[in-house]
Every structure is written in C-alpha cells, then in structure tokens.
Amino acid sequence: MTKSSPRISVVIPAFNAEEFIVHAIESVVRQSYSNIEIIVVDDGSHDGTRAAVNSLGDPRIRVITQGHHGVVSAANRGFDESRGEYVARVDSDDVMMPGRLAAQLGFLESHRDTAVCGTAYELFGAASGSVRMPLSDRACRQRLLLATCFAQSSVMLRKSVLDKNNLRYRAHTDGFGEDYQLWCEISEHGRMANLPMLGLRYRVHPHQASTIHWNRLVSNYIRISTEHAARAGRRPLSPADLIALTKPMSKTTGDTSATNPSMTGVILAAARAVRRAPGVETTRFTARCAFERFSELRALDE
C-alpha cells in the first residue's frame, strides 16, 4: 500500500470512547485486506480517547480532532476526509469480524451497480445472539419500508455514489436514525445488499444513545419510514403500527406516559404491513418483531 492511495477508508467517529476504541481499531488493523486508511474523528472527547488511539502506532491511522458537534458531524467529517474508493463504517464501541473488508470489497468489485453492502451481525456485552439481515436488493427495499436494512457498523459504501449525489448523514436527525435516513436516500442511486456472513460484533451497553433516547429514535424512524414510503409510491404504515412493531415493551422506555401495545395490536400491525408490501422479507421481519414483543411482554408479566 502507498500512503497516498488507500483502497478503503474506514471511518470511526469517537466521543469519550477511551474504554472501547482500541478494541475497535485493532479489529480493523487485523483485517486480511490491508490497503486501508483508518480515520478516527475525535468529536471533542474529554477523556483519553486520543491518547488511546495514538498508543496503537499504526501509520494507517489518521486522527482528526474537532469540537463536540455530535455523531452526524463526526461521521460526515470522516466521509469528507476519506481518500478510498470505498468507505467502511464501524463505531468506536463495536468490533469488525475477520475477513469482512476483503469479502465486501470482492462483492462490490463484482457488482458495480451496488452502492452499499452490509453483513449480518452478532450482539455481545449486555445481550447476545446473532441477527440476519436481508440479503438481496429486493429484500433490502422491503425492509426499508419498515426499518433500517443495515447494521450501520457493518456497511461498506461506494464513495463515488456518496459524492456524486451529495449523500451524507443529515443533521436534522440529531444522530437518531441518521443511518436509516441515509439508506433511504442511497436506495434511489444504486442497489443494496447484505452478505450472509457475520461481519460485525455489536456491543450492547446501557450508555448507548439508542437505549437512553429510544423514544426520540422511534419518532425519527416513523418520520423517515413515512417519507420513504411516499417516495417509493407505497402507502405509509401508520405511526401506531410502526410503534407496535418496533418499540420494545418496557416499564421504563423514557416516556412514562406511553403504554405498551397489546399483542393483538402487534399482530394486526404485522398483518397490515404484509398486506401493504407483500414479500418474504416483510413477512420474516414482522414475524420477528411480533415474537420479540411477545417475549418482552411475557418478561414484564413475570
């Protein structure tokens, strides 16, 4: 590799990430494909994040420091600074699985009409299990009518598609569902796919923004889903149905006035989603949502 011509840029936004970021970067450094640059955007951290990154001493790592403007700004700064033909994402508390970059590069090289490629992933930390993502472009588009079709930390994107179409994370999301918004926009400019491999270990911990601010995330998901369905020529699913399918049933969701939907409501929401956009992926995803809501409801009753 020459310093001036990395093939892949790996973008890692970081804010007060001292606890986990070395693990994340090491998982990138150990990839079998090595013609890469690793761009860490330090978003105004006031802990030991920068020192932890510098301790690794790998010449492929570039640290960009900015004031604290949030994950959207940090990730976009990483996109703007990237020099690779492809841009891969991983968050500072997640882990890239071996062989991921090589597999995604091979796929995107042989599928030139594909703009973004992700993978399946597994949970670790406060939760465990593996999550399969929709594989084909058709399945990704079915999922996108209801929720994100990618695990953000698993994706590799074609940089030319991002730049040509001015595609970046949008500031109005405030960092809640910014990835879902981007996938909806990028779907208008290229095909999408997920590889049937575990390319990511997704760390679950209580300090995640998606856990603390779940209601803000759901609110953005409803708006993004509704707007995307309209652009795709589909009838939007009602906010109540989207909430029934995607919002975890909990005694403490961050909104004490909210009530959990009934299982009948969840099942009816799933049926309406399938009727609106019939397909294998729609059926699979809504069935999984219904099972998760049922499991959560049982746990609350115990």
Secondary structure in CASP SS format (residue, H / E / C, confidence):
PFRMAT SS
TARGET T0000
AUTHOR 0000-0000-0000
METHOD secondary structure of the structure
MODEL  1
M C 1.00
T C 1.00
K C 1.00
S C 1.00
S C 1.00
P C 1.00
R C 1.00
I E 1.00
S E 1.00
V E 1.00
V E 1.00
I E 1.00
P E 1.00
A E 1.00
F C 1.00
N C 1.00
A C 1.00
E C 1.00
E C 1.00
F C 1.00
I H 1.00
V H 1.00
H H 1.00
A H 1.00
I H 1.00
E H 1.00
S H 1.00
V H 1.00
V H 1.00
R C 1.00
Q C 1.00
S C 1.00
Y C 1.00
S C 1.00
N C 1.00
I E 1.00
E E 1.00
I E 1.00
I E 1.00
V E 1.00
V E 1.00
D E 1.00
D E 1.00
G C 1.00
S C 1.00
H C 1.00
D C 1.00
G C 1.00
T H 1.00
R H 1.00
A H 1.00
A H 1.00
V H 1.00
N H 1.00
S C 1.00
L C 1.00
G C 1.00
D C 1.00
P C 1.00
R C 1.00
I E 1.00
R E 1.00
V E 1.00
I E 1.00
T E 1.00
Q E 1.00
G C 1.00
H C 1.00
H C 1.00
G C 1.00
V H 1.00
V H 1.00
S H 1.00
A H 1.00
A H 1.00
N H 1.00
R H 1.00
G H 1.00
F H 1.00
D H 1.00
E H 1.00
S C 1.00
R C 1.00
G C 1.00
E C 1.00
Y E 1.00
V E 1.00
A E 1.00
R E 1.00
V C 1.00
D C 1.00
S C 1.00
D C 1.00
D C 1.00
V E 1.00
M E 1.00
M C 1.00
P C 1.00
G C 1.00
R H 1.00
L H 1.00
A H 1.00
A H 1.00
Q H 1.00
L H 1.00
G H 1.00
F H 1.00
L H 1.00
E H 1.00
S H 1.00
H C 1.00
R C 1.00
D C 1.00
T E 1.00
A E 1.00
V E 1.00
C E 1.00
G E 1.00
T E 1.00
A E 1.00
Y E 1.00
E E 1.00
L E 1.00
F E 1.00
G E 1.00
A C 1.00
A C 1.00
S C 1.00
G E 1.00
S E 1.00
V E 1.00
R C 1.00
M C 1.00
P C 1.00
L C 1.00
S C 1.00
D H 1.00
R H 1.00
A H 1.00
C H 1.00
R H 1.00
Q H 1.00
R H 1.00
L H 1.00
L C 1.00
L C 1.00
A C 1.00
T C 1.00
C C 1.00
F C 1.00
A C 1.00
Q H 1.00
S H 1.00
S H 1.00
V C 1.00
M E 1.00
L E 1.00
R E 1.00
K H 1.00
S H 1.00
V H 1.00
L H 1.00
D H 1.00
K H 1.00
N C 1.00
N C 1.00
L C 1.00
R C 1.00
Y C 1.00
R C 1.00
A H 1.00
H H 1.00
T H 1.00
D C 1.00
G C 1.00
F C 1.00
G C 1.00
E H 1.00
D H 1.00
Y H 1.00
Q H 1.00
L H 1.00
W H 1.00
C H 1.00
E H 1.00
I H 1.00
S C 1.00
E C 1.00
H C 1.00
G C 1.00
R E 1.00
M E 1.00
A E 1.00
N E 1.00
L E 1.00
P E 1.00
M E 1.00
L E 1.00
G E 1.00
L E 1.00
R E 1.00
Y E 1.00
R E 1.00
V E 1.00
H C 1.00
P C 1.00
H C 1.00
Q C 1.00
A H 1.00
S H 1.00
T H 1.00
I H 1.00
H C 1.00
W H 1.00
N H 1.00
R H 1.00
L H 1.00
V H 1.00
S H 1.00
N H 1.00
Y H 1.00
I H 1.00
R H 1.00
I H 1.00
S H 1.00
T H 1.00
E H 1.00
H H 1.00
A H 1.00
A H 1.00
R H 1.00
A C 1.00
G C 1.00
R C 1.00
R C 1.00
P C 1.00
L C 1.00
S C 1.00
P H 1.00
A H 1.00
D H 1.00
L H 1.00
I H 1.00
A H 1.00
L H 1.00
T H 1.00
K C 1.00
P C 1.00
M C 1.00
S C 1.00
K C 1.00
T C 1.00
T C 1.00
G C 1.00
D C 1.00
T C 1.00
S C 1.00
A C 1.00
T C 1.00
N C 1.00
P C 1.00
S C 1.00
M H 1.00
T H 1.00
G H 1.00
V H 1.00
I H 1.00
L H 1.00
A H 1.00
A H 1.00
A H 1.00
R H 1.00
A H 1.00
V H 1.00
R H 1.00
R H 1.00
A C 1.00
P C 1.00
G C 1.00
V H 1.00
E H 1.00
T H 1.00
T H 1.00
R H 1.00
F H 1.00
T H 1.00
A H 1.00
R H 1.00
C H 1.00
A H 1.00
F H 1.00
E H 1.00
R H 1.00
F H 1.00
S H 1.00
E H 1.00
L H 1.00
R H 1.00
A H 1.00
L H 1.00
D H 1.00
E C 1.00
END
